[in-house]
Amino acid sequence: MPNDILRQEIDGVEYFTIASTGESGMSQRGLSRLCGVRLSTVQNLLKNLTENKAPHWLQSLIESDLYLTDKTAIRGGETTPIKAQVCWGILRYYERKGRAEAAKALDAIGAIGINSFIQAKTGWLPEQYQSSHKQRQELSRILETPQPWTRMFETEFEENLARITKLHKKNIRNGLYYWEFVYNWMTPEEKLKLDQVNPVLPNGRRKHKIHQLLEETTKQRLSPHITSILILMKSANSVTELRRLVQRQYGVDQPNLFDGWKIE
């Protein structure tokens, strides 16, 4: 266990940062408090992650290194701090499950990234690490320049949309549905970067398709989700029914992330 850990407890949540590296994390009890669930609930979720039993929204954390350090002393006992990126994923999971506490915590963290957030809490912010460029690069899955276009899923997606909306493909606001059912995982930082590298043109469209700006590993992780959505679309007879099927499949309401965005 590193001997240079900075620790700070604020509002019952314990934050940790390794001073020599800037790696950060939270106590398990603190994370459960921010998520608005019992400590045992978070502990069971972590156990499931180690046993490859993660819920759909946490599949990316399977086989990840979940913990910042071995057990470290805290007030009233010991804890094994959870790594910042794992905390972020679990907070987003409970936000999608409708936990207001998790949504509030994510609002506080914002687009600066959870590492910078915890570093500020623990007082570890040497100038060279403020809003760490490395961490920002790791957080963002949006490329600086678009890759050559290859067909990914547009045709089948749009054909099914035309069927369940009873509209011609030219009259469907495809962008809204892409954002609702495919790209709702993007962080505010990623959306901002996307707007910078692939802005909306005066005609309301974008020059490049969204998936041209996605890192290859992100596209690979996204593919099973797209396949699942297309299967549900084939079973639905309306957009309302599709939303119900998605909610039943994933246990969450589809968030309203439209906010004027277009994906074309």
C-alpha positions as protocol buffer text, in pm:
chain_id: "A"
residue {
  index: 1
  type: MET
  ca { x: 0 y: 0 z: 0 }
}
residue {
  index: 2
  type: PRO
  ca { x: 146 y: 343 z: -94 }
}
residue {
  index: 3
  type: ASN
  ca { x: 251 y: 548 z: 206 }
}
residue {
  index: 4
  type: ASP
  ca { x: 187 y: 882 z: 37 }
}
residue {
  index: 5
  type: ILE
  ca { x: -194 y: 872 z: 30 }
}
residue {
  index: 6
  type: LEU
  ca { x: -380 y: 1195 z: 83 }
}
residue {
  index: 7
  type: ARG
  ca { x: -716 y: 1146 z: 251 }
}
residue {
  index: 8
  type: GLN
  ca { x: -1004 y: 1383 z: 308 }
}
residue {
  index: 9
  type: GLU
  ca { x: -1349 y: 1323 z: 448 }
}
residue {
  index: 10
  type: ILE
  ca { x: -1620 y: 1565 z: 338 }
}
residue {
  index: 11
  type: ASP
  ca { x: -1990 y: 1525 z: 418 }
}
residue {
  index: 12
  type: GLY
  ca { x: -1932 y: 1163 z: 518 }
}
residue {
  index: 13
  type: VAL
  ca { x: -1752 y: 1073 z: 192 }
}
residue {
  index: 14
  type: GLU
  ca { x: -1384 y: 977 z: 207 }
}
residue {
  index: 15
  type: TYR
  ca { x: -1163 y: 1070 z: -86 }
}
residue {
  index: 16
  type: PHE
  ca { x: -812 y: 938 z: -155 }
}
residue {
  index: 17
  type: THR
  ca { x: -530 y: 1048 z: -385 }
}
residue {
  index: 18
  type: ILE
  ca { x: -183 y: 892 z: -422 }
}
residue {
  index: 19
  type: ALA
  ca { x: 37 y: 1202 z: -403 }
}
residue {
  index: 20
  type: SER
  ca { x: 315 y: 1066 z: -624 }
}
residue {
  index: 21
  type: THR
  ca { x: 91 y: 972 z: -916 }
}
residue {
  index: 22
  type: GLY
  ca { x: -240 y: 1158 z: -881 }
}
residue {
  index: 23
  type: GLU
  ca { x: -442 y: 836 z: -898 }
}
residue {
  index: 24
  type: SER
  ca { x: -759 y: 882 z: -697 }
}
residue {
  index: 25
  type: GLY
  ca { x: -1049 y: 695 z: -546 }
}
residue {
  index: 26
  type: MET
  ca { x: -1327 y: 684 z: -288 }
}
residue {
  index: 27
  type: SER
  ca { x: -1412 y: 464 z: 7 }
}
residue {
  index: 28
  type: GLN
  ca { x: -1679 y: 204 z: -58 }
}
residue {
  index: 29
  type: ARG
  ca { x: -1904 y: 359 z: 207 }
}
residue {
  index: 30
  type: GLY
  ca { x: -1853 y: 704 z: 57 }
}
residue {
  index: 31
  type: LEU
  ca { x: -1942 y: 580 z: -293 }
}
residue {
  index: 32
  type: SER
  ca { x: -2256 y: 411 z: -161 }
}
residue {
  index: 33
  type: ARG
  ca { x: -2356 y: 739 z: 5 }
}
residue {
  index: 34
  type: LEU
  ca { x: -2308 y: 932 z: -320 }
}
residue {
  index: 35
  type: CYS
  ca { x: -2507 y: 668 z: -511 }
}
residue {
  index: 36
  type: GLY
  ca { x: -2791 y: 674 z: -259 }
}
residue {
  index: 37
  type: VAL
  ca { x: -2771 y: 298 z: -190 }
}
residue {
  index: 38
  type: ARG
  ca { x: -2664 y: 72 z: 97 }
}
residue {
  index: 39
  type: LEU
  ca { x: -2297 y: -13 z: 146 }
}
residue {
  index: 40
  type: SER
  ca { x: -2381 y: -382 z: 99 }
}
residue {
  index: 41
  type: THR
  ca { x: -2536 y: -300 z: -240 }
}
residue {
  index: 42
  type: VAL
  ca { x: -2212 y: -147 z: -368 }
}
residue {
  index: 43
  type: GLN
  ca { x: -2009 y: -432 z: -218 }
}
residue {
  index: 44
  type: ASN
  ca { x: -2228 y: -689 z: -396 }
}
residue {
  index: 45
  type: LEU
  ca { x: -2193 y: -495 z: -722 }
}
residue {
  index: 46
  type: LEU
  ca { x: -1813 y: -498 z: -687 }
}
residue {
  index: 47
  type: LYS
  ca { x: -1822 y: -872 z: -614 }
}
residue {
  index: 48
  type: ASN
  ca { x: -2029 y: -930 z: -927 }
}
residue {
  index: 49
  type: LEU
  ca { x: -1779 y: -730 z: -1133 }
}
residue {
  index: 50
  type: THR
  ca { x: -1501 y: -962 z: -1023 }
}
residue {
  index: 51
  type: GLU
  ca { x: -1716 y: -1263 z: -1113 }
}
residue {
  index: 52
  type: ASN
  ca { x: -1813 y: -1139 z: -1460 }
}
residue {
  index: 53
  type: LYS
  ca { x: -2176 y: -1085 z: -1357 }
}
residue {
  index: 54
  type: ALA
  ca { x: -2195 y: -712 z: -1422 }
}
residue {
  index: 55
  type: PRO
  ca { x: -2518 y: -541 z: -1535 }
}
residue {
  index: 56
  type: HIS
  ca { x: -2527 y: -426 z: -1897 }
}
residue {
  index: 57
  type: TRP
  ca { x: -2422 y: -69 z: -1822 }
}
residue {
  index: 58
  type: LEU
  ca { x: -2112 y: -186 z: -1630 }
}
residue {
  index: 59
  type: GLN
  ca { x: -1979 y: -441 z: -1880 }
}
residue {
  index: 60
  type: SER
  ca { x: -1682 y: -215 z: -1958 }
}
residue {
  index: 61
  type: LEU
  ca { x: -1559 y: -251 z: -1598 }
}
residue {
  index: 62
  type: ILE
  ca { x: -1532 y: -629 z: -1609 }
}
residue {
  index: 63
  type: GLU
  ca { x: -1169 y: -740 z: -1569 }
}
residue {
  index: 64
  type: SER
  ca { x: -1075 y: -386 z: -1467 }
}
residue {
  index: 65
  type: ASP
  ca { x: -852 y: -320 z: -1169 }
}
residue {
  index: 66
  type: LEU
  ca { x: -1126 y: -200 z: -935 }
}
residue {
  index: 67
  type: TYR
  ca { x: -925 y: -84 z: -635 }
}
residue {
  index: 68
  type: LEU
  ca { x: -687 y: 206 z: -579 }
}
residue {
  index: 69
  type: THR
  ca { x: -488 y: 34 z: -301 }
}
residue {
  index: 70
  type: ASP
  ca { x: -507 y: -252 z: -56 }
}
residue {
  index: 71
  type: LYS
  ca { x: -689 y: -188 z: 269 }
}
residue {
  index: 72
  type: THR
  ca { x: -619 y: 150 z: 423 }
}
residue {
  index: 73
  type: ALA
  ca { x: -717 y: 285 z: 762 }
}
residue {
  index: 74
  type: ILE
  ca { x: -1019 y: 513 z: 793 }
}
residue {
  index: 75
  type: ARG
  ca { x: -1217 y: 642 z: 1085 }
}
residue {
  index: 76
  type: GLY
  ca { x: -1371 y: 344 z: 1259 }
}
residue {
  index: 77
  type: GLY
  ca { x: -1190 y: 74 z: 1063 }
}
residue {
  index: 78
  type: GLU
  ca { x: -1046 y: -3 z: 720 }
}
residue {
  index: 79
  type: THR
  ca { x: -1154 y: 26 z: 358 }
}
residue {
  index: 80
  type: THR
  ca { x: -1026 y: -74 z: 17 }
}
residue {
  index: 81
  type: PRO
  ca { x: -1065 y: 246 z: -189 }
}
residue {
  index: 82
  type: ILE
  ca { x: -1232 y: 211 z: -527 }
}
residue {
  index: 83
  type: LYS
  ca { x: -1053 y: 360 z: -828 }
}
residue {
  index: 84
  type: ALA
  ca { x: -1191 y: 686 z: -963 }
}
residue {
  index: 85
  type: GLN
  ca { x: -1290 y: 551 z: -1304 }
}
residue {
  index: 86
  type: VAL
  ca { x: -1478 y: 263 z: -1141 }
}
residue {
  index: 87
  type: CYS
  ca { x: -1655 y: 513 z: -913 }
}
residue {
  index: 88
  type: TRP
  ca { x: -1757 y: 711 z: -1220 }
}
residue {
  index: 89
  type: GLY
  ca { x: -1903 y: 404 z: -1390 }
}
residue {
  index: 90
  type: ILE
  ca { x: -2097 y: 298 z: -1081 }
}
residue {
  index: 91
  type: LEU
  ca { x: -2233 y: 650 z: -1027 }
}
residue {
  index: 92
  type: ARG
  ca { x: -2355 y: 660 z: -1389 }
}
residue {
  index: 93
  type: TYR
  ca { x: -2514 y: 317 z: -1342 }
}
residue {
  index: 94
  type: TYR
  ca { x: -2718 y: 435 z: -1043 }
}
residue {
  index: 95
  type: GLU
  ca { x: -2804 y: 762 z: -1216 }
}
residue {
  index: 96
  type: ARG
  ca { x: -2958 y: 556 z: -1495 }
}
residue {
  index: 97
  type: LYS
  ca { x: -3149 y: 359 z: -1234 }
}
residue {
  index: 98
  type: GLY
  ca { x: -3308 y: 683 z: -1119 }
}
residue {
  index: 99
  type: ARG
  ca { x: -3104 y: 755 z: -805 }
}
residue {
  index: 100
  type: ALA
  ca { x: -3125 y: 1131 z: -749 }
}
residue {
  index: 101
  type: GLU
  ca { x: -2818 y: 1122 z: -523 }
}
residue {
  index: 102
  type: ALA
  ca { x: -2604 y: 976 z: -801 }
}
residue {
  index: 103
  type: ALA
  ca { x: -2732 y: 1234 z: -1050 }
}
residue {
  index: 104
  type: LYS
  ca { x: -2648 y: 1512 z: -806 }
}
residue {
  index: 105
  type: ALA
  ca { x: -2296 y: 1376 z: -756 }
}
residue {
  index: 106
  type: LEU
  ca { x: -2236 y: 1353 z: -1131 }
}
residue {
  index: 107
  type: ASP
  ca { x: -2359 y: 1710 z: -1174 }
}
residue {
  index: 108
  type: ALA
  ca { x: -2099 y: 1818 z: -918 }
}
residue {
  index: 109
  type: ILE
  ca { x: -1823 y: 1626 z: -1092 }
}
residue {
  index: 110
  type: GLY
  ca { x: -1919 y: 1767 z: -1430 }
}
residue {
  index: 111
  type: ALA
  ca { x: -1701 y: 1747 z: -1737 }
}
residue {
  index: 112
  type: ILE
  ca { x: -1366 y: 1796 z: -1559 }
}
residue {
  index: 113
  type: GLY
  ca { x: -1341 y: 1427 z: -1481 }
}
residue {
  index: 114
  type: ILE
  ca { x: -1361 y: 1245 z: -1154 }
}
residue {
  index: 115
  type: ASN
  ca { x: -985 y: 1242 z: -1101 }
}
residue {
  index: 116
  type: SER
  ca { x: -962 y: 1621 z: -1096 }
}
residue {
  index: 117
  type: PHE
  ca { x: -1270 y: 1632 z: -873 }
}
residue {
  index: 118
  type: ILE
  ca { x: -1118 y: 1403 z: -610 }
}
residue {
  index: 119
  type: GLN
  ca { x: -775 y: 1565 z: -637 }
}
residue {
  index: 120
  type: ALA
  ca { x: -938 y: 1896 z: -549 }
}
residue {
  index: 121
  type: LYS
  ca { x: -1114 y: 1735 z: -250 }
}
residue {
  index: 122
  type: THR
  ca { x: -789 y: 1589 z: -114 }
}
residue {
  index: 123
  type: GLY
  ca { x: -582 y: 1901 z: -180 }
}
residue {
  index: 124
  type: TRP
  ca { x: -358 y: 1730 z: -438 }
}
residue {
  index: 125
  type: LEU
  ca { x: -338 y: 1975 z: -726 }
}
residue {
  index: 126
  type: PRO
  ca { x: 17 y: 2063 z: -824 }
}
residue {
  index: 127
  type: GLU
  ca { x: 7 y: 2288 z: -1129 }
}
residue {
  index: 128
  type: GLN
  ca { x: 140 y: 2027 z: -1369 }
}
residue {
  index: 129
  type: TYR
  ca { x: -149 y: 1794 z: -1287 }
}
residue {
  index: 130
  type: GLN
  ca { x: -442 y: 2033 z: -1275 }
}
residue {
  index: 131
  type: SER
  ca { x: -715 y: 1905 z: -1507 }
}
residue {
  index: 132
  type: SER
  ca { x: -458 y: 1646 z: -1610 }
}
residue {
  index: 133
  type: HIS
  ca { x: -430 y: 1624 z: -1989 }
}
residue {
  index: 134
  type: LYS
  ca { x: -363 y: 1250 z: -1961 }
}
residue {
  index: 135
  type: GLN
  ca { x: -677 y: 1190 z: -1760 }
}
residue {
  index: 136
  type: ARG
  ca { x: -885 y: 1404 z: -1996 }
}
residue {
  index: 137
  type: GLN
  ca { x: -755 y: 1205 z: -2291 }
}
residue {
  index: 138
  type: GLU
  ca { x: -848 y: 880 z: -2114 }
}
residue {
  index: 139
  type: LEU
  ca { x: -1195 y: 1010 z: -2032 }
}
residue {
  index: 140
  type: SER
  ca { x: -1276 y: 1118 z: -2386 }
}
residue {
  index: 141
  type: ARG
  ca { x: -1350 y: 853 z: -2647 }
}
residue {
  index: 142
  type: ILE
  ca { x: -1382 y: 1112 z: -2925 }
}
residue {
  index: 143
  type: LEU
  ca { x: -1103 y: 1136 z: -3182 }
}
residue {
  index: 144
  type: GLU
  ca { x: -940 y: 1461 z: -3291 }
}
residue {
  index: 145
  type: THR
  ca { x: -987 y: 1381 z: -3661 }
}
residue {
  index: 146
  type: PRO
  ca { x: -1252 y: 1164 z: -3833 }
}
residue {
  index: 147
  type: GLN
  ca { x: -1168 y: 820 z: -3967 }
}
residue {
  index: 148
  type: PRO
  ca { x: -1274 y: 712 z: -4319 }
}
residue {
  index: 149
  type: TRP
  ca { x: -1644 y: 634 z: -4336 }
}
residue {
  index: 150
  type: THR
  ca { x: -1755 y: 272 z: -4323 }
}
residue {
  index: 151
  type: ARG
  ca { x: -2113 y: 154 z: -4286 }
}
residue {
  index: 152
  type: MET
  ca { x: -2187 y: 59 z: -3929 }
}
residue {
  index: 153
  type: PHE
  ca { x: -2562 y: 23 z: -3868 }
}
residue {
  index: 154
  type: GLU
  ca { x: -2736 y: 317 z: -4038 }
}
residue {
  index: 155
  type: THR
  ca { x: -2938 y: 131 z: -4302 }
}
residue {
  index: 156
  type: GLU
  ca { x: -3102 y: -122 z: -4071 }
}
residue {
  index: 157
  type: PHE
  ca { x: -3156 y: 139 z: -3800 }
}
residue {
  index: 158
  type: GLU
  ca { x: -3327 y: 383 z: -4037 }
}
residue {
  index: 159
  type: GLU
  ca { x: -3538 y: 115 z: -4207 }
}
residue {
  index: 160
  type: ASN
  ca { x: -3673 y: 6 z: -3870 }
}
residue {
  index: 161
  type: LEU
  ca { x: -3732 y: 368 z: -3768 }
}
residue {
  index: 162
  type: ALA
  ca { x: -3935 y: 423 z: -4082 }
}
residue {
  index: 163
  type: ARG
  ca { x: -4145 y: 119 z: -3998 }
}
residue {
  index: 164
  type: ILE
  ca { x: -4219 y: 203 z: -3633 }
}
residue {
  index: 165
  type: THR
  ca { x: -4274 y: 577 z: -3695 }
}
residue {
  index: 166
  type: LYS
  ca { x: -4482 y: 518 z: -4009 }
}
residue {
  index: 167
  type: LEU
  ca { x: -4281 y: 796 z: -4174 }
}
residue {
  index: 168
  type: HIS
  ca { x: -4063 y: 810 z: -4484 }
}
residue {
  index: 169
  type: LYS
  ca { x: -3691 y: 795 z: -4404 }
}
residue {
  index: 170
  type: LYS
  ca { x: -3646 y: 1150 z: -4535 }
}
residue {
  index: 171
  type: ASN
  ca { x: -3898 y: 1281 z: -4282 }
}
residue {
  index: 172
  type: ILE
  ca { x: -3758 y: 1108 z: -3973 }
}
residue {
  index: 173
  type: ARG
  ca { x: -3548 y: 1313 z: -3730 }
}
residue {
  index: 174
  type: ASN
  ca { x: -3291 y: 1036 z: -3719 }
}
residue {
  index: 175
  type: GLY
  ca { x: -3051 y: 1236 z: -3506 }
}
residue {
  index: 176
  type: LEU
  ca { x: -3284 y: 1240 z: -3207 }
}
residue {
  index: 177
  type: TYR
  ca { x: -3327 y: 864 z: -3214 }
}
residue {
  index: 178
  type: TYR
  ca { x: -2956 y: 799 z: -3260 }
}
residue {
  index: 179
  type: TRP
  ca { x: -2889 y: 1006 z: -2949 }
}
residue {
  index: 180
  type: GLU
  ca { x: -3164 y: 843 z: -2749 }
}
residue {
  index: 181
  type: PHE
  ca { x: -3093 y: 479 z: -2825 }
}
residue {
  index: 182
  type: VAL
  ca { x: -2728 y: 460 z: -2934 }
}
residue {
  index: 183
  type: TYR
  ca { x: -2514 y: 751 z: -2813 }
}
residue {
  index: 184
  type: ASN
  ca { x: -2667 y: 832 z: -2474 }
}
residue {
  index: 185
  type: TRP
  ca { x: -2350 y: 713 z: -2296 }
}
residue {
  index: 186
  type: MET
  ca { x: -2145 y: 1021 z: -2396 }
}
residue {
  index: 187
  type: THR
  ca { x: -2024 y: 1252 z: -2123 }
}
residue {
  index: 188
  type: PRO
  ca { x: -2070 y: 1632 z: -2145 }
}
residue {
  index: 189
  type: GLU
  ca { x: -1697 y: 1660 z: -2218 }
}
residue {
  index: 190
  type: GLU
  ca { x: -1726 y: 1418 z: -2509 }
}
residue {
  index: 191
  type: LYS
  ca { x: -2025 y: 1603 z: -2653 }
}
residue {
  index: 192
  type: LEU
  ca { x: -1835 y: 1931 z: -2629 }
}
residue {
  index: 193
  type: LYS
  ca { x: -1535 y: 1781 z: -2807 }
}
residue {
  index: 194
  type: LEU
  ca { x: -1762 y: 1636 z: -3074 }
}
residue {
  index: 195
  type: ASP
  ca { x: -1911 y: 1979 z: -3134 }
}
residue {
  index: 196
  type: GLN
  ca { x: -1560 y: 2119 z: -3171 }
}
residue {
  index: 197
  type: VAL
  ca { x: -1425 y: 1862 z: -3418 }
}
residue {
  index: 198
  type: ASN
  ca { x: -1751 y: 1792 z: -3603 }
}
residue {
  index: 199
  type: PRO
  ca { x: -1974 y: 2099 z: -3562 }
}
residue {
  index: 200
  type: VAL
  ca { x: -2330 y: 2137 z: -3685 }
}
residue {
  index: 201
  type: LEU
  ca { x: -2329 y: 2311 z: -4024 }
}
residue {
  index: 202
  type: PRO
  ca { x: -2572 y: 2588 z: -4128 }
}
residue {
  index: 203
  type: ASN
  ca { x: -2793 y: 2326 z: -4294 }
}
residue {
  index: 204
  type: GLY
  ca { x: -2839 y: 2156 z: -3956 }
}
residue {
  index: 205
  type: ARG
  ca { x: -2628 y: 1855 z: -4045 }
}
residue {
  index: 206
  type: ARG
  ca { x: -2275 y: 1748 z: -3955 }
}
residue {
  index: 207
  type: LYS
  ca { x: -2000 y: 1685 z: -4207 }
}
residue {
  index: 208
  type: HIS
  ca { x: -1906 y: 1347 z: -4060 }
}
residue {
  index: 209
  type: LYS
  ca { x: -2099 y: 1059 z: -3908 }
}
residue {
  index: 210
  type: ILE
  ca { x: -2062 y: 1024 z: -3532 }
}
residue {
  index: 211
  type: HIS
  ca { x: -1898 y: 683 z: -3549 }
}
residue {
  index: 212
  type: GLN
  ca { x: -1619 y: 830 z: -3765 }
}
residue {
  index: 213
  type: LEU
  ca { x: -1509 y: 1018 z: -3452 }
}
residue {
  index: 214
  type: LEU
  ca { x: -1523 y: 721 z: -3213 }
}
residue {
  index: 215
  type: GLU
  ca { x: -1213 y: 537 z: -3099 }
}
residue {
  index: 216
  type: GLU
  ca { x: -1199 y: 182 z: -3237 }
}
residue {
  index: 217
  type: THR
  ca { x: -1225 y: 20 z: -2893 }
}
residue {
  index: 218
  type: THR
  ca { x: -1534 y: 229 z: -2823 }
}
residue {
  index: 219
  type: LYS
  ca { x: -1697 y: 114 z: -3147 }
}
residue {
  index: 220
  type: GLN
  ca { x: -1619 y: -246 z: -3056 }
}
residue {
  index: 221
  type: ARG
  ca { x: -1781 y: -206 z: -2713 }
}
residue {
  index: 222
  type: LEU
  ca { x: -2078 y: -31 z: -2873 }
}
residue {
  index: 223
  type: SER
  ca { x: -2149 y: -303 z: -3130 }
}
residue {
  index: 224
  type: PRO
  ca { x: -2328 y: -549 z: -2896 }
}
residue {
  index: 225
  type: HIS
  ca { x: -2548 y: -265 z: -2768 }
}
residue {
  index: 226
  type: ILE
  ca { x: -2642 y: -166 z: -3124 }
}
residue {
  index: 227
  type: THR
  ca { x: -2726 y: -527 z: -3206 }
}
residue {
  index: 228
  type: SER
  ca { x: -2946 y: -545 z: -2896 }
}
residue {
  index: 229
  type: ILE
  ca { x: -3126 y: -221 z: -2988 }
}
residue {
  index: 230
  type: LEU
  ca { x: -3187 y: -343 z: -3345 }
}
residue {
  index: 231
  type: ILE
  ca { x: -3338 y: -668 z: -3214 }
}
residue {
  index: 232
  type: LEU
  ca { x: -3571 y: -469 z: -2987 }
}
residue {
  index: 233
  type: MET
  ca { x: -3662 y: -239 z: -3277 }
}
residue {
  index: 234
  type: LYS
  ca { x: -3769 y: -537 z: -3485 }
}
residue {
  index: 235
  type: SER
  ca { x: -4000 y: -644 z: -3202 }
}
residue {
  index: 236
  type: ALA
  ca { x: -4158 y: -300 z: -3160 }
}
residue {
  index: 237
  type: ASN
  ca { x: -4448 y: -150 z: -3352 }
}
residue {
  index: 238
  type: SER
  ca { x: -4397 y: 208 z: -3232 }
}
residue {
  index: 239
  type: VAL
  ca { x: -4132 y: 430 z: -3073 }
}
residue {
  index: 240
  type: THR
  ca { x: -4329 y: 422 z: -2747 }
}
residue {
  index: 241
  type: GLU
  ca { x: -4320 y: 44 z: -2748 }
}
residue {
  index: 242
  type: LEU
  ca { x: -3947 y: 49 z: -2827 }
}
residue {
  index: 243
  type: ARG
  ca { x: -3886 y: 272 z: -2525 }
}
residue {
  index: 244
  type: ARG
  ca { x: -4078 y: 27 z: -2306 }
}
residue {
  index: 245
  type: LEU
  ca { x: -3874 y: -265 z: -2440 }
}
residue {
  index: 246
  type: VAL
  ca { x: -3548 y: -79 z: -2379 }
}
residue {
  index: 247
  type: GLN
  ca { x: -3655 y: 9 z: -2026 }
}
residue {
  index: 248
  type: ARG
  ca { x: -3746 y: -354 z: -1958 }
}
residue {
  index: 249
  type: GLN
  ca { x: -3418 y: -476 z: -2106 }
}
residue {
  index: 250
  type: TYR
  ca { x: -3189 y: -238 z: -1921 }
}
residue {
  index: 251
  type: GLY
  ca { x: -3399 y: -142 z: -1620 }
}
residue {
  index: 252
  type: VAL
  ca { x: -3374 y: 232 z: -1689 }
}
residue {
  index: 253
  type: ASP
  ca { x: -3572 y: 506 z: -1855 }
}
residue {
  index: 254
  type: GLN
  ca { x: -3409 y: 640 z: -2169 }
}
residue {
  index: 255
  type: PRO
  ca { x: -3263 y: 977 z: -2067 }
}
residue {
  index: 256
  type: ASN
  ca { x: -3360 y: 1288 z: -2261 }
}
residue {
  index: 257
  type: LEU
  ca { x: -3022 y: 1381 z: -2404 }
}
residue {
  index: 258
  type: PHE
  ca { x: -3151 y: 1545 z: -2719 }
}
residue {
  index: 259
  type: ASP
  ca { x: -3089 y: 1907 z: -2618 }
}
residue {
  index: 260
  type: GLY
  ca { x: -3087 y: 2025 z: -2977 }
}
residue {
  index: 261
  type: TRP
  ca { x: -2812 y: 1783 z: -3083 }
}
residue {
  index: 262
  type: LYS
  ca { x: -2805 y: 1635 z: -3431 }
}
residue {
  index: 263
  type: ILE
  ca { x: -2607 y: 1335 z: -3544 }
}
residue {
  index: 264
  type: GLU
  ca { x: -2644 y: 1356 z: -3922 }
}
